[in-house]
Amino acid sequence: MSNLVADQLEAQMSGCRLRILIVGAGIAGATLNALLRQRGERPAMIERNPAHSGSGYMLGLMPLGGRVLNGLGLSEALARDSLDMRYYEIFDRHGQSINRYDLSELFERFGALRGVERGKLLSLLRNASGPICYDTKVKSFENVTNGALAQFEDGSQLEFDVIVGADGIHSATRHQILSANDVEDFDTGWGGFVMWSNWDGFADDTYAELWSSGWGLGLYPVPGRIGMFVAGRHDELHQVNGEDYAKKIEAQLPDGPFRKALQARDHADRPTYWKMADCRSKTWSNGRIVLLGDAAAAFLPTAGVGASAAMDSAAALADELSRADAKHMHYALELFEKRQKHRVETAEKNSRDLSKLMFINSAPGAWARDKLMEFYTLKHLIDDISKVMSGD
Ligand SMILES: Cc1cc2nc3c(=O)[nH]c(=O)nc-3n(C[C@H](O)[C@H](O)[C@H](O)COP(=O)(O)OP(=O)(O)OC[C@H]3O[C@@H](n4cnc5c(N)ncnc54)[C@H](O)[C@@H]3O)c2cc1C
């Protein structure tokens, strides 16, 4: 068989009803692919990375996204690969607990919050998807009469009824179809390193965060280890390597779980740096090219809801596409945006609001925050996300 990308994608779509290209086999793209296949569609899919590109970071999966797995028959597999998270606890810089939130109310009403490695969740979703062309990128997109044309880096090209840009926060699809004025950026001025800890003395049902002024550390257990986010100011962090920064934070940490976890960091896994910035697109499609997940509205990890929002949107898009015919694709994309944009931006706002509480640089500001947090309820913390989950 030919190795040209266009030929491989044509084979993926053989016998299809709609010609759909999904760009990016991340959380949103793989969820969309799996749901479409379940409905008898045969989407084509490309992913710029190789098939096995590491575990990535830890994810808290809220019921908003986790419930999509019920319909895919993957909820038992997720339960095996994840932990039930029951508490969220915040500490001050002295290691004193400020507030411990019992999440059972959330559990009872909506479903479980699960701690999982991104790589494990992706494996589940990709196994339920159709074939994926790895190591592949689109060079350019173009809306043409009654379709959208994708040109690939090997020079081959193919026309589709719709192209879905599910290529994440730095979406190349978004750059191609929208102007800079159509995208609003939000930068916290902070960033952080993801690291893994092998310390086995920490409660495996609790997310714990220690916030100081100018730095912080979060512990997020998954089966067998703890994901850590070692945060600080971007202007300081982008100049240092993760190991040096971890040593600096270790020296400032009080005795206790945060220090123990950081001391037991896994040196085999190189720390990955993430800038704490997001963006949202004013419009989610241009002609027959539509944005999904972080490509449409990206998330700070502060509320742990970006992956769930991406899955929720993938379910809505799968639904609209499965009702659409090729001729009325614009209408389907319009309905998708109407269904999801407000929901997603409401959850995104929650993440932005939390970042203002977490990422504080001054000592007096941090002191005031710590006092405020003593009285902050779970409702205050995730009010907007609760509204999204309730359908309000
Ligand atoms: C450190 C960290 C912690 C987080 N914690 C949480 C959490 O606890 N809970 C939560 O819900 N969310 C969390 N998030 C956010 C969450 O991961 C994202 O919101 C979610 O992954 C978005 O899904 P997506 O599919 O849109 O993007 P991604 O999952 O980023 O997938 C994009 C995919 O597209 C591929 N791609 C990119 N460019 C191209 C291209 N040009 N061509 C082809 N393929 C391409 C990428 O390789 C990738 O596979 C966290 C994020 C970070 C960085």
The ligand as a MOL file (V3000), in Angstrom:
LIG
                    3D

  0  0  0     0  0            999 V3000
M  V30 BEGIN CTAB
M  V30 COUNTS 53 58 0 0 0
M  V30 BEGIN ATOM
M  V30 1 C 0.1350 20.0360 33.7470 0
M  V30 2 C -1.3010 19.9340 33.3660 0
M  V30 3 C -2.2200 19.3680 34.2310 0
M  V30 4 C -3.5530 19.2690 33.8590 0
M  V30 5 N -4.4330 18.7240 34.7430 0
M  V30 6 C -5.7090 18.5810 34.3870 0
M  V30 7 C -6.6210 17.9120 35.2570 0
M  V30 8 O -6.2790 17.5080 36.3650 0
M  V30 9 N -7.8980 17.7350 34.8330 0
M  V30 10 C -8.3120 18.1730 33.6090 0
M  V30 11 O -9.4830 17.9610 33.2680 0
M  V30 12 N -7.4830 18.8300 32.7790 0
M  V30 13 C -6.1900 19.0220 33.1230 0
M  V30 14 N -5.3390 19.6420 32.2740 0
M  V30 15 C -5.8570 20.2130 31.0020 0
M  V30 16 C -6.1120 19.1040 29.9930 0
M  V30 17 O -5.0000 18.2760 29.8820 0
M  V30 18 C -6.4670 19.6880 28.6420 0
M  V30 19 O -7.5020 20.6230 28.7910 0
M  V30 20 C -6.9100 18.5810 27.6860 0
M  V30 21 O -5.8620 17.6750 27.4660 0
M  V30 22 C -7.4020 19.1580 26.3750 0
M  V30 23 O -7.6240 18.1050 25.4540 0
M  V30 24 P -7.3300 18.3340 23.9040 0
M  V30 25 O -7.5810 17.0480 23.2450 0
M  V30 26 O -8.0140 19.5490 23.4560 0
M  V30 27 O -5.7820 18.6610 23.8370 0
M  V30 28 P -4.5660 17.6320 24.0870 0
M  V30 29 O -4.9780 16.5870 25.0460 0
M  V30 30 O -3.4140 18.5210 24.3840 0
M  V30 31 O -4.3980 16.9470 22.6810 0
M  V30 32 C -3.9440 17.6050 21.5290 0
M  V30 33 C -3.3460 16.5350 20.6130 0
M  V30 34 O -3.0830 17.1070 19.3400 0
M  V30 35 C -1.7820 16.7280 18.9300 0
M  V30 36 N -1.3100 17.7680 18.0100 0
M  V30 37 C -0.8940 19.0130 18.3220 0
M  V30 38 N -0.6020 19.6970 17.2140 0
M  V30 39 C -0.8340 18.8610 16.1640 0
M  V30 40 C -0.7190 19.0030 14.7630 0
M  V30 41 N -0.3090 20.1550 14.1960 0
M  V30 42 N -1.0360 17.9450 13.9900 0
M  V30 43 C -1.4690 16.7770 14.5390 0
M  V30 44 N -1.5970 16.6010 15.8710 0
M  V30 45 C -1.2910 17.6320 16.6780 0
M  V30 46 C -0.9880 16.6400 20.2160 0
M  V30 47 O 0.1810 15.8660 20.0650 0
M  V30 48 C -2.0170 15.9890 21.1290 0
M  V30 49 O -2.0100 14.5830 21.0370 0
M  V30 50 C -3.9820 19.7580 32.6090 0
M  V30 51 C -3.0670 20.3200 31.7220 0
M  V30 52 C -1.7350 20.3990 32.0910 0
M  V30 53 C -0.7450 20.9900 31.1090 0
M  V30 END ATOM
M  V30 BEGIN BOND
M  V30 1 1 1 2
M  V30 2 1 2 3
M  V30 3 2 2 52
M  V30 4 2 3 4
M  V30 5 1 4 5
M  V30 6 1 4 50
M  V30 7 2 5 6
M  V30 8 1 6 7
M  V30 9 1 6 13
M  V30 10 2 7 8
M  V30 11 1 7 9
M  V30 12 1 9 10
M  V30 13 2 10 11
M  V30 14 1 10 12
M  V30 15 2 12 13
M  V30 16 1 13 14
M  V30 17 1 14 15
M  V30 18 1 14 50
M  V30 19 1 15 16
M  V30 20 1 16 17
M  V30 21 1 16 18
M  V30 22 1 18 19
M  V30 23 1 18 20
M  V30 24 1 20 21
M  V30 25 1 20 22
M  V30 26 1 22 23
M  V30 27 1 23 24
M  V30 28 2 24 25
M  V30 29 1 24 26
M  V30 30 1 24 27
M  V30 31 1 27 28
M  V30 32 2 28 29
M  V30 33 1 28 30
M  V30 34 1 28 31
M  V30 35 1 31 32
M  V30 36 1 32 33
M  V30 37 1 33 34
M  V30 38 1 33 48
M  V30 39 1 34 35
M  V30 40 1 35 36
M  V30 41 1 35 46
M  V30 42 1 36 37
M  V30 43 1 36 45
M  V30 44 2 37 38
M  V30 45 1 38 39
M  V30 46 1 39 40
M  V30 47 2 39 45
M  V30 48 1 40 41
M  V30 49 2 40 42
M  V30 50 1 42 43
M  V30 51 2 43 44
M  V30 52 1 44 45
M  V30 53 1 46 47
M  V30 54 1 46 48
M  V30 55 1 48 49
M  V30 56 2 50 51
M  V30 57 1 51 52
M  V30 58 1 52 53
M  V30 END BOND
M  V30 END CTAB
M  END
